[in-house]
Amino acid sequence: MKQRRLLASAAFALFELLLTVGAFFLAVWLRERMRLDLVRTDFQRGSVLGLLPAVVLLWLPLLWRFGAARAERTERVAAHVFRVFAVVVIGGLLLLAVTFVRRQFDVSRAFLALFLGLDLATL
């Protein structure tokens, strides 16, 4: 019984990770096609795609700890929304830290905002 719950939790975490990766690629696609005022137009896809491994490595433990894999059966909607919000905010702050440490100052802030908003909506 305990092994089945662990496998179900792992499946939920991987599904949420796939949703996050999907939100990442959707944000890349949208940012390439959007013309935003007050945002530079030369979107650099390569620097953004270099963040994908960091997103996977950062989000997986967060999703395991805070995601639907750990939700109780009788958990209220507000508690689940808080868990999703915690994953996106903590992951976003860690992703900003990674871009700063790697000195990737050419990563579009509009892309990061778009990705985090899409991730919040999909999770």
KOLVEX-942717 format. One record per residue: residue number from 1; residue in three letters; y negated, z, x negated of N, C-alpha, C, O in turn. Coordinates in pm, 1 decimal, padded with zeros to 6 digits. Each point is the difference from the previous one (the first is absolute). Example, Ala and Ser with C-alpha at 12.3 -4.5 7.8 and 13.67 -1.06 7.14 Angstrom:
<atoms>
(1; "ALA"; (00569.0; 00780.0; -01319.0); (-00119.0; 00000.0; 00089.0); (-00120.0; 00000.0; -00090.0); (00001.9; 00066.5; -00103.6)),
(2; "SER"; (-00106.9; -00138.5; 00138.6); (-00119.0; 00006.0; -00082.0); (-00109.0; 00073.0; 00077.0); (-00110.8; 00016.9; -00050.9)),
</atoms>
This chain:
<atoms>
(1; "MET"; (00119.5; 00000.0; -00082.3); (-00119.5; 00000.0; 00082.3); (-00126.6; 00000.0; -00087.3); (-00095.7; -00073.0; 00026.0)),
(2; "LYS"; (00098.5; 00156.8; -00129.6); (-00117.0; 00008.4; -00087.1); (-00019.5; -00130.8; -00076.7); (-00113.4; -00041.7; -00023.5)),
(3; "GLN"; (00221.9; -00022.2; -00015.0); (-00009.9; -00126.1; -00073.0); (-00055.9; -00110.3; 00089.8); (-00076.1; -00084.9; -00046.6)),
(4; "ARG"; (00112.9; 00085.3; 00173.9); (-00054.2; -00098.9; 00093.1); (-00150.2; 00018.3; 00018.7); (-00074.5; -00097.8; 00006.4)),
(5; "ARG"; (00030.6; 00222.6; 00002.2); (-00144.5; 00024.8; 00012.8); (-00074.4; -00044.7; -00124.7); (-00110.4; -00053.8; 00009.3)),
(6; "LEU"; (00169.8; 00075.5; -00125.5); (-00062.8; -00042.3; -00124.6); (-00008.8; -00152.3; -00006.2); (-00102.2; -00054.4; -00041.9)),
(7; "LEU"; (00208.1; -00014.5; 00082.9); (-00002.8; -00146.0; 00002.0); (-00102.0; -00052.9; 00101.2); (-00069.8; -00097.7; -00027.0)),
(8; "ALA"; (00061.8; 00161.3; 00141.1); (-00100.1; -00041.3; 00099.9); (-00140.8; 00022.6; -00052.4); (-00088.0; -00083.5; 00021.2)),
(9; "SER"; (00065.5; 00194.5; -00088.9); (-00131.7; 00026.9; -00058.5); (-00035.3; -00102.7; -00106.3); (-00113.9; -00046.1; -00006.6)),
(10; "ALA"; (00211.0; 00010.1; -00076.5); (-00024.0; -00101.0; -00103.3); (-00030.5; -00134.6; 00063.7); (-00086.5; -00073.1; -00048.3)),
(11; "ALA"; (00156.7; 00039.2; 00156.3); (-00025.5; -00126.8; 00068.5); (-00140.5; -00002.2; 00060.0); (-00068.7; -00101.9; -00007.9)),
(12; "PHE"; (00025.0; 00213.3; 00067.9); (-00135.7; 00007.1; 00054.0); (-00103.8; -00015.8; -00111.0); (-00098.4; -00072.1; 00016.3)),
(13; "ALA"; (00120.6; 00139.5; -00128.9); (-00095.1; -00008.3; -00110.9); (-00007.9; -00142.2; -00054.8); (-00108.9; -00048.7; -00030.3)),
(14; "LEU"; (00222.2; -00017.3; 00017.6); (-00001.0; -00138.4; -00049.5); (-00066.4; -00094.6; 00100.1); (-00070.7; -00092.8; -00039.2)),
(15; "PHE"; (00093.5; 00116.5; 00167.5); (-00065.8; -00082.6; 00101.3); (-00151.6; 00017.6; -00006.0); (-00074.4; -00097.7; 00008.1)),
(16; "GLU"; (00029.2; 00221.1; -00022.1); (-00144.0; 00023.8; -00011.6); (-00055.6; -00060.0; -00128.7); (-00113.5; -00047.5; -00001.9)),
(17; "LEU"; (00191.8; 00049.2; -00105.1); (-00044.0; -00062.8; -00124.6); (-00012.6; -00151.0; 00018.4); (-00093.8; -00061.0; -00051.2)),
(18; "LEU"; (00187.2; 00000.8; 00123.5); (-00010.5; -00143.7; 00029.7); (-00123.8; -00029.9; 00083.3); (-00066.1; -00101.5; -00021.7)),
(19; "LEU"; (00034.1; 00188.4; 00116.4); (-00123.3; -00017.8; 00077.8); (-00122.9; 00008.2; -00090.0); (-00095.4; -00075.7; 00018.1)),
(20; "THR"; (00097.2; 00166.5; -00114.0); (-00112.3; 00014.7; -00092.6); (-00014.1; -00122.8; -00088.3); (-00111.3; -00048.0; -00021.4)),
(21; "VAL"; (00221.7; -00003.4; -00030.0); (-00004.6; -00121.5; -00082.3); (-00049.3; -00117.5; 00084.3); (-00077.5; -00082.8; -00047.8)),
(22; "GLY"; (00122.3; 00075.8; 00172.4); (-00048.8; -00104.4; 00090.3); (-00149.3; 00011.8; 00023.7); (-00070.5; -00100.8; 00002.4)),
(23; "ALA"; (00021.2; 00223.0; 00015.0); (-00144.0; 00021.3; 00016.9); (-00075.7; -00040.6; -00126.0); (-00111.0; -00052.5; 00008.5)),
(24; "PHE"; (00170.3; 00076.3; -00124.9); (-00061.1; -00039.1; -00127.0); (-00017.3; -00151.6; -00006.8); (-00108.8; -00049.2; -00030.0)),
(25; "PHE"; (00216.8; -00025.1; 00058.0); (-00008.4; -00146.2; -00006.3); (-00090.3; -00057.2; 00109.6); (-00068.3; -00100.1; -00021.9)),
(26; "LEU"; (00067.8; 00162.6; 00138.3); (-00091.6; -00043.8; 00105.7); (-00144.9; 00022.6; -00041.2); (-00086.4; -00082.9; 00028.4)),
(27; "ALA"; (00059.6; 00194.4; -00095.1); (-00135.6; 00026.3; -00048.4); (-00041.1; -00101.6; -00106.2); (-00114.8; -00044.2; -00002.0)),
(28; "VAL"; (00207.6; 00006.9; -00086.5); (-00029.7; -00103.3; -00100.0); (-00033.3; -00130.8; 00070.2); (-00099.7; -00064.8; -00032.1)),
(29; "TRP"; (00182.4; 00026.4; 00127.2); (-00020.0; -00125.6; 00071.9); (-00131.8; -00000.4; 00076.4); (-00073.3; -00098.8; -00003.2)),
(30; "LEU"; (00042.5; 00209.1; 00072.3); (-00125.2; 00007.0; 00075.4); (-00121.5; 00000.3; -00091.7); (-00100.3; -00065.0; 00029.3)),
(31; "ARG"; (00109.0; 00137.9; -00140.0); (-00115.2; 00008.5; -00091.4); (-00029.0; -00135.1; -00064.5); (-00115.6; -00032.3; -00027.7)),
(32; "GLU"; (00220.4; -00046.8; 00003.7); (-00021.7; -00132.7; -00056.5); (-00071.2; -00091.9; 00099.3); (-00076.7; -00087.1; -00041.0)),
(33; "ARG"; (00100.5; 00104.9; 00167.2); (-00054.3; -00090.5; 00100.1); (-00127.1; 00049.8; 00066.7); (-00067.4; -00076.5; 00068.9)),
(34; "MET"; (00033.5; 00203.1; -00088.1); (-00119.5; 00055.8; 00063.7); (-00122.7; -00024.7; -00085.6); (00004.8; 00009.7; -00122.6)),
(35; "ARG"; (-00111.7; -00041.0; 00187.4); (-00129.9; -00010.4; -00066.9); (-00082.9; 00118.9; 00046.6); (-00049.0; 00002.9; 00112.9)),
(36; "LEU"; (00034.3; 00093.9; -00200.5); (-00069.6; 00123.2; 00035.1); (-00139.4; -00000.7; -00060.3); (-00018.0; -00035.5; -00116.5)),
(37; "ASP"; (-00079.8; 00074.6; 00195.6); (-00135.1; 00015.6; -00052.8); (-00002.5; 00120.8; -00093.6); (00073.4; 00096.6; 00020.8)),
(38; "LEU"; (-00156.1; -00102.1; -00121.4); (-00020.4; 00106.4; -00098.0); (00124.5; 00029.6; -00083.5); (00007.0; 00103.7; -00066.0)),
(39; "VAL"; (00091.4; -00194.3; 00068.5); (00120.6; 00015.5; -00080.9); (00012.8; -00125.7; -00083.7); (-00017.4; -00111.1; 00050.3)),
(40; "ARG"; (00047.9; 00128.6; -00177.7); (00010.1; -00118.3; -00084.6); (00114.4; -00089.3; 00048.2); (00101.5; 00047.1; 00051.2)),
(41; "THR"; (-00121.5; -00174.5; -00069.2); (00092.5; -00095.9; 00058.5); (00115.5; -00036.6; -00092.0); (00098.4; -00057.6; 00046.4)),
(42; "ASP"; (-00106.9; 00088.6; -00173.3); (00106.8; -00038.7; -00092.1); (00110.2; 00106.6; -00002.8); (00007.9; 00081.1; -00092.3)),
(43; "PHE"; (00075.5; -00083.6; 00194.5); (00111.5; 00094.0; 00011.9); (00105.4; -00033.4; -00104.9); (00045.3; -00114.2; -00008.9)),
(44; "GLN"; (-00006.5; 00212.9; -00069.8); (00096.0; -00021.5; -00107.5); (00136.8; 00051.9; 00043.4); (00028.8; 00119.6; -00004.8)),
(45; "ARG"; (00053.2; -00213.8; 00046.8); (00130.7; 00033.5; 00054.8); (00090.5; 00067.4; -00103.8); (00074.2; 00092.3; 00033.5)),
(46; "GLY"; (-00080.0; -00137.1; -00156.9); (00088.5; 00052.7; -00104.4); (-00018.8; 00148.3; -00025.5); (00098.1; 00072.8; -00015.3)),
(47; "SER"; (-00221.5; -00027.0; 00010.5); (-00024.1; 00141.6; -00025.6); (00047.2; 00086.2; 00115.5); (00043.7; 00113.4; -00019.4)),
(48; "VAL"; (-00052.9; -00168.5; 00140.8); (00044.2; 00075.0; 00117.9); (00152.5; 00004.1; 00006.8); (00058.4; 00104.2; 00030.0)),
(49; "LEU"; (00005.7; -00217.1; -00057.8); (00146.6; -00002.7; 00004.0); (00061.0; 00088.8; -00108.4); (00113.9; 00044.9; 00012.9)),
(50; "GLY"; (-00189.1; -00019.9; -00118.4); (00046.2; 00092.5; -00102.7); (00008.0; 00143.5; 00048.7); (00064.4; 00083.6; -00063.3)),
(51; "LEU"; (-00129.3; -00054.3; 00175.5); (00005.4; 00134.5; 00057.3); (00123.9; 00023.7; 00086.0); (00029.8; 00114.7; 00033.3)),
(52; "LEU"; (00042.5; -00219.6; 00003.3); (00114.7; 00016.4; 00089.7); (00105.6; 00096.3; -00054.1); (00048.0; 00083.9; 00076.2)),
(53; "PRO"; (-00009.2; -00091.7; -00204.7); (00096.4; 00100.0; -00048.6); (-00052.5; 00143.5; 00012.0); (00075.6; 00092.2; 00030.6)),
(54; "ALA"; (-00205.3; -00074.6; -00054.8); (-00057.9; 00133.5; 00013.6); (00004.1; 00046.1; 00145.5); (00026.1; 00117.1; 00027.6)),
(55; "VAL"; (-00052.0; -00209.1; 00065.2); (00005.5; 00034.9; 00142.5); (00140.4; 00044.9; 00036.9); (00017.2; 00101.1; 00068.1)),
(56; "VAL"; (00083.0; -00175.7; -00112.6); (00138.6; 00036.9; 00032.5); (00035.6; 00135.0; -00060.3); (00059.3; 00084.6; 00066.8)),
(57; "LEU"; (-00095.4; -00064.4; -00193.8); (00033.4; 00126.5; -00066.5); (-00076.3; 00118.8; 00057.9); (00051.8; 00111.7; 00000.9)),
(58; "LEU"; (-00172.9; -00133.9; 00046.9); (-00077.8; 00109.8; 00058.1); (00041.2; 00028.9; 00144.2); (00009.5; 00115.9; 00040.3)),
(59; "TRP"; (00014.4; -00220.3; 00036.1); (00025.8; 00018.3; 00142.7); (00140.5; 00052.6; 00028.7); (00018.9; 00074.0; 00096.5)),
(60; "LEU"; (00079.2; -00110.5; -00177.6); (00137.3; 00041.3; 00030.0); (00016.0; 00152.3; 00006.1); (00055.9; 00049.5; 00097.9)),
(61; "PRO"; (-00101.7; 00026.9; -00197.0); (00013.5; 00145.9; 00014.2); (-00087.5; 00055.9; 00112.3); (00037.2; 00097.7; 00065.0)),
(62; "LEU"; (-00152.9; -00159.5; -00042.4); (-00084.9; 00047.7; 00109.8); (00066.4; -00024.3; 00135.1); (-00003.4; 00085.9; 00088.1)),
(63; "LEU"; (00063.0; -00202.3; -00072.9); (00069.0; -00029.5; 00126.2); (00122.8; 00088.0; 00017.1); (00033.4; 00038.9; 00111.9)),
(64; "TRP"; (00033.4; -00007.5; -00220.9); (00116.5; 00087.3; 00008.6); (-00041.9; 00140.3; 00040.8); (00068.6; 00066.4; 00077.7)),
(65; "ARG"; (-00181.8; -00022.0; -00130.6); (-00046.3; 00136.7; 00028.4); (-00069.8; 00012.0; 00135.1); (00024.0; 00095.4; 00073.9)),
(66; "PHE"; (-00110.1; -00191.6; -00041.4); (-00083.5; 00012.0; 00120.2); (00035.4; -00098.3; 00111.2); (-00049.9; 00014.9; 00111.5)),
(67; "GLY"; (00132.8; -00113.3; -00137.3); (00021.2; -00108.4; 00095.5); (00088.2; 00037.2; 00116.8); (00035.9; 00116.2; 00019.2)),
(68; "ALA"; (-00001.7; -00217.6; 00058.6); (00081.9; 00019.1; 00119.6); (00139.5; 00050.4; -00034.4); (00069.7; 00054.7; 00085.5)),
(69; "ALA"; (-00028.8; -00073.2; -00211.4); (00131.9; 00048.6; -00041.1); (00009.9; 00150.8; 00013.1); (00109.2; 00053.8; 00018.6)),
(70; "ARG"; (-00220.7; 00013.8; -00028.0); (-00001.3; 00146.2; 00008.7); (-00047.9; 00052.1; 00135.0); (-00014.3; 00120.9; 00017.9)),
(71; "ALA"; (-00010.3; -00209.1; 00075.8); (-00049.2; 00042.5; 00131.3); (00111.3; 00069.0; 00078.5); (00115.9; -00041.3; -00002.9)),
(72; "GLU"; (-00153.6; 00144.1; 00070.7); (00094.2; 00069.1; 00087.6); (00013.0; -00076.9; 00130.0); (-00089.8; -00076.3; 00035.8)),
(73; "ARG"; (00197.8; 00094.7; 00034.2); (00021.4; -00074.3; 00124.4); (-00103.1; 00035.9; 00105.2); (-00039.0; -00085.1; 00080.0)),
(74; "THR"; (-00005.5; 00209.3; -00078.8); (-00094.3; 00044.8; 00102.3); (-00142.5; 00009.3; -00052.3); (-00083.1; 00069.9; 00058.0)),
(75; "GLU"; (00054.8; -00139.0; -00166.0); (-00133.3; 00005.7; -00059.3); (-00103.4; -00065.6; 00091.5); (00026.2; -00103.4; 00061.4)),
(76; "ARG"; (-00140.8; 00163.7; -00053.8); (-00106.7; -00055.6; 00082.5); (-00062.2; -00121.2; -00066.4); (00009.8; -00018.4; -00121.3)),
(77; "VAL"; (-00073.7; -00063.3; 00202.5); (-00062.0; -00123.0; -00049.8); (-00109.4; 00032.8; -00101.2); (-00012.6; -00068.0; -00101.8)),
(78; "ALA"; (-00065.5; 00170.2; 00128.6); (-00109.3; 00036.9; -00090.5); (00053.7; 00038.2; -00138.4); (-00062.1; -00031.1; -00101.6)),
(79; "ALA"; (00176.4; 00097.8; 00098.0); (00058.5; 00038.2; -00129.0); (00046.6; -00123.5; -00076.2); (-00015.5; -00007.2; -00121.9)),
(80; "HIS"; (00072.1; -00089.0; 00192.1); (00044.0; -00123.4; -00066.1); (-00119.9; -00080.4; -00050.8); (00003.8; -00054.5; -00110.3)),
(81; "VAL"; (-00109.2; 00047.1; 00189.9); (-00121.2; -00070.8; -00042.7); (-00058.6; 00067.5; -00124.1); (-00046.6; -00067.9; -00091.5)),
(82; "PHE"; (00048.8; 00199.8; 00088.3); (-00048.8; 00072.0; -00117.4); (00084.3; -00033.7; -00123.2); (-00054.3; -00017.7; -00109.1)),
(83; "ARG"; (00185.0; 00009.0; 00125.7); (00087.7; -00034.4; -00112.6); (-00032.7; -00139.9; -00054.0); (-00009.2; -00019.8; -00121.1)),
(84; "VAL"; (-00008.1; -00075.7; 00211.1); (-00032.9; -00137.0; -00041.2); (-00135.5; -00002.4; -00070.0); (-00015.9; -00065.1; -00103.2)),
(85; "PHE"; (-00081.3; 00136.1; 00159.6); (-00133.2; 00006.8; -00059.9); (00008.1; 00061.5; -00139.8); (-00068.4; -00045.4; -00091.7)),
(86; "ALA"; (00151.2; 00147.8; 00075.4); (00015.3; 00064.2; -00130.7); (00058.7; -00096.9; -00102.2); (-00045.0; -00004.2; -00114.6)),
(87; "VAL"; (00145.1; -00073.6; 00155.4); (00059.9; -00097.8; -00091.6); (-00104.0; -00100.2; -00046.0); (-00010.6; -00028.2; -00119.4)),
(88; "VAL"; (-00066.5; -00025.9; 00213.0); (-00096.5; -00104.4; -00034.0); (-00114.7; 00055.4; -00083.9); (-00042.2; -00064.1; -00096.3)),
(89; "VAL"; (-00008.0; 00180.3; 00130.6); (-00112.6; 00056.7; -00076.2); (00043.7; 00040.4; -00140.5); (-00067.2; -00033.6; -00097.6)),
(90; "ILE"; (00178.2; 00105.0; 00086.3); (00046.4; 00042.5; -00132.7); (00038.3; -00122.6; -00083.5); (-00034.5; -00008.6; -00117.9)),
(91; "GLY"; (00105.1; -00084.9; 00179.0); (00036.8; -00121.9; -00071.5); (-00121.7; -00079.7; -00043.0); (-00003.3; -00053.3; -00110.9)),
(92; "GLY"; (-00097.2; 00044.7; 00197.9); (-00122.7; -00071.6; -00033.9); (-00074.2; 00063.6; -00115.6); (-00049.0; -00069.8; -00088.8)),
(93; "LEU"; (00040.5; 00201.9; 00089.3); (-00066.7; 00069.1; -00110.7); (00076.7; -00017.7; -00131.1); (-00059.8; -00020.1; -00105.7)),
(94; "LEU"; (00191.8; 00027.8; 00113.8); (00079.6; -00021.8; -00121.0); (-00010.4; -00144.1; -00048.6); (-00001.1; -00024.9; -00120.6)),
(95; "LEU"; (-00006.4; -00069.5; 00213.0); (-00015.9; -00140.0; -00038.4); (-00135.1; -00024.2; -00066.5); (-00009.1; -00075.7; -00096.7)),
(96; "LEU"; (-00094.6; 00139.1; 00147.5); (-00130.7; -00008.3; -00066.5); (00006.4; 00059.4; -00140.6); (-00059.7; -00053.9; -00093.1)),
(97; "ALA"; (00131.6; 00164.1; 00077.9); (00014.8; 00061.4; -00131.8); (00074.3; -00093.1; -00095.0); (-00034.4; -00009.4; -00117.8)),
(98; "VAL"; (00137.1; -00059.9; 00169.7); (00074.7; -00094.0; -00084.1); (-00089.9; -00113.7; -00045.7); (00005.2; -00039.4; -00116.5)),
(99; "THR"; (-00087.9; -00014.3; 00206.6); (-00089.2; -00109.0; -00039.9); (-00101.1; 00048.2; -00104.0); (-00039.0; -00075.8; -00088.8)),
(100; "PHE"; (-00003.0; 00201.3; 00099.8); (-00095.0; 00053.4; -00097.4); (00067.2; 00021.8; -00135.1); (-00056.4; -00035.0; -00103.7)),
(101; "VAL"; (00176.0; 00092.4; 00104.0); (00070.8; 00027.5; -00125.3); (00036.8; -00129.8; -00070.6); (-00009.2; -00008.9; -00122.5)),
(102; "ARG"; (00051.0; -00091.9; 00198.9); (00036.7; -00129.0; -00059.9); (-00122.4; -00086.0; -00029.4); (00012.9; -00111.2; -00051.1)),
(103; "ARG"; (-00130.8; 00162.1; 00082.9); (-00126.2; -00069.9; -00021.9); (-00002.0; -00135.9; 00068.8); (-00045.2; -00099.4; -00056.8)),
(104; "GLN"; (00094.5; 00096.9; 00178.6); (-00001.4; -00122.1; 00079.8); (-00120.5; 00005.3; 00093.9); (00013.8; 00021.7; 00120.4)),
(105; "PHE"; (-00129.3; -00041.6; -00177.0); (-00122.1; 00009.7; 00079.7); (-00027.5; -00127.4; 00078.6); (-00095.1; -00005.5; 00077.9)),
(106; "ASP"; (00177.4; -00096.7; -00097.7); (-00019.2; -00124.3; 00073.7); (00076.1; -00003.1; 00132.5); (-00003.8; -00100.7; 00070.6)),
(107; "VAL"; (00072.9; 00209.7; -00035.9); (00070.1; 00006.8; 00128.6); (-00103.4; 00016.2; 00111.0); (-00088.1; 00085.8; -00007.0)),
(108; "SER"; (00100.5; -00168.6; 00107.6); (-00095.4; -00001.6; 00109.3); (00010.3; 00127.5; 00084.5); (00107.4; 00034.4; 00049.3)),
(109; "ARG"; (-00218.5; 00033.8; -00033.7); (-00002.1; 00118.5; 00086.9); (00020.0; -00038.7; 00145.0); (00056.3; 00075.8; 00079.0)),
(110; "ALA"; (-00103.8; -00196.4; -00044.5); (00022.9; -00048.7; 00136.5); (00149.9; -00019.5; 00024.0); (00049.4; 00028.0; 00109.3)),
(111; "PHE"; (00023.0; -00075.7; -00210.5); (00144.6; -00014.0; 00013.2); (00065.1; 00136.5; 00019.1); (00085.0; 00016.9; 00087.4)),
(112; "LEU"; (-00125.1; 00081.0; -00169.6); (00059.2; 00132.8; 00012.9); (-00024.1; 00059.1; 00137.6); (00090.7; 00058.3; 00059.4)),
(113; "ALA"; (-00212.1; -00072.8; -00008.2); (-00029.6; 00051.1; 00133.5); (00081.4; -00073.0; 00106.2); (00051.3; 00061.5; 00093.4)),
(114; "LEU"; (-00040.0; -00191.9; -00108.6); (00078.9; -00079.8; 00094.0); (00147.1; 00040.2; -00004.8); (00063.6; 00015.1; 00104.3)),
(115; "PHE"; (-00009.3; 00002.3; -00224.1); (00140.1; 00039.9; -00014.2); (00024.8; 00137.0; 00061.7); (00096.3; 00018.0; 00074.5)),
(116; "LEU"; (-00182.2; 00078.4; -00104.9); (00021.9; 00133.4; 00053.8); (-00013.8; 00003.4; 00151.7); (00073.8; 00072.0; 00067.2)),
(117; "GLY"; (-00166.6; -00148.4; -00013.3); (-00013.4; -00007.5; 00145.2); (00121.6; -00064.4; 00066.0); (00047.5; 00047.1; 00103.3)),
(118; "LEU"; (00002.1; -00154.0; -00162.8); (00120.3; -00065.8; 00053.5); (00122.2; 00090.3; -00013.6); (00084.6; 00004.0; 00089.3)),
(119; "ASP"; (-00075.4; 00067.7; -00199.4); (00113.0; 00090.1; -00018.1); (-00003.6; 00113.1; 00102.4); (00103.4; 00038.1; 00054.9)),
(120; "LEU"; (-00220.8; 00014.2; -00029.9); (-00013.4; 00104.1; 00101.9); (00041.0; -00052.9; 00136.7); (00064.1; 00070.3; 00078.0)),
(121; "ALA"; (-00101.4; -00194.4; -00049.6); (00033.0; -00057.9; 00130.3); (00150.3; -00030.2; 00012.3); (00057.2; 00016.2; 00107.8)),
(122; "THR"; (00006.5; -00059.5; -00216.1); (00141.2; -00036.1; 00010.5); (00093.2; 00119.5; -00004.0); (00107.1; -00002.8; 00060.7)),
(123; "LEU"; (-00146.2; 00107.1; -00131.0); (00088.2; 00117.2; -00004.9); (-00014.4; 00080.1; 00127.5); (00065.8; 00102.8; 00016.0)),
</atoms>
